[in-house]
């Protein structure tokens, strides 16, 4: 007994080794940074030395942090004026059911603006490449892996230049949703982002899906791809294809899963980490807890449209506030802008809210959201049904998936008024199927052997320990479209079959002619 205790104490006192390495991070700003920062904090807690590359005009990526050191590059990446001007104009067009021409013009403007963002990211990367002292210091630092978000390509280009293994924190690449870049994606049952379709499509929906795929692929190739290809030709030579650099990533930490997505083919190096930013709720601040508790048996509704879309048009906010005033629940609304004239006594306006903690509170009955990925995943994690007000980008698609799974009701902003909004609130609040379906998704999401954040850390460290993961990468990206789909094989086999059939026919013809000739000679 004494020997066992002594042995245990000795084992506890023995030094143990923790694998700690050096990680270079090239993030994307905005809401994407929220996800990346959580992963960085977790990697830092494991003892890793993290360095973050940021632009000098970053929105949210702070230069000083206890979790990472920073390399600030003096190159513009984001345009505040575009967001400030775009959001009201987009809302006005959506609200007034603007003509197809107006919507196409707005879509074209978005593509051109995002093309400018991609160009600025390439310029920022060029500044790094052409600073010899900086490049030498990056080489001398002996980083073991590049962690990046491939929605913009700076991290991919820099990883190739430094010869670093590549880990993606990904949902989107420069050419759309991540799966389409790496995994087989049959358009017969894989809905294209933006189509708002399910995996069960009618013939007309499949036609729409195919047309949208080729249209969006052409637009993204035209507006985004040319910038990266020109960069690759300048710094790597004409033989380097920019998109192959993306497809060559070792691990894809995919920010979704099949409680959110529809079932589809995947790849060995795709690791699903949906909801890795979600955590059990913490206690609310005292004043907020008091407000929540005052709701009694009716509970609370929370509403947030995110950072970019937090400021709606005044007439829309008046209609929403008027609807909220007619429900028995208390409402916590993250709202930036003019106080609605119709605001009821049951509604609390806040500049910021602890969204995850509120969603996990037992009195929260409903989440009114714009459909951003983070908010949807937090709602799934905590089992809170959604009333969706999709505005732009991937939001309509995200909410259409939730609607197909019976966990969300969607309100079209062009039809939004106090009557429509109130009816939608009542349907989600008083139809138990929304809550039941969302709680079922929550159970499915949580029922896994390893937490998503632990998966993300493990596979990042896996790449560091093994200096990459080429054994998990499919070589399909190195094949041409013709070879990938075996078009050359099919045509070769058809040609061979045709030749053999023709030769057989000619042989039979010759034999028949010889027989006929012999018969004529006898006669």
HUZI-V323529 format. One record per helix or strand of 3 or more residues. SS is the DSSP state (@ for helix, = for strand). FROM is the first residue (numbers start at 1). TO is the last residue. If there is no record, write none. Layout:
SS&FROM&TO / SS&FROM&TO
This chain:
@&2&13 / =&22&26 / @&31&45 / =&49&55 / =&69&73 / @&80&95 / @&100&130 / @&132&140 / =&145&148 / @&154&162 / =&166&170 / @&179&182 / @&203&235 / @&242&247 / =&251&254 / =&270&272 / @&286&293 / @&296&298 / =&300&304 / @&314&324 / =&330&334 / =&347&350 / @&355&359 / =&364&369 / @&373&382 / =&386&388 / @&395&404 / =&408&410 / @&413&415 / @&418&430 / @&432&446 / @&452&466 / @&470&472 / @&475&478 / @&481&484 / @&487&522
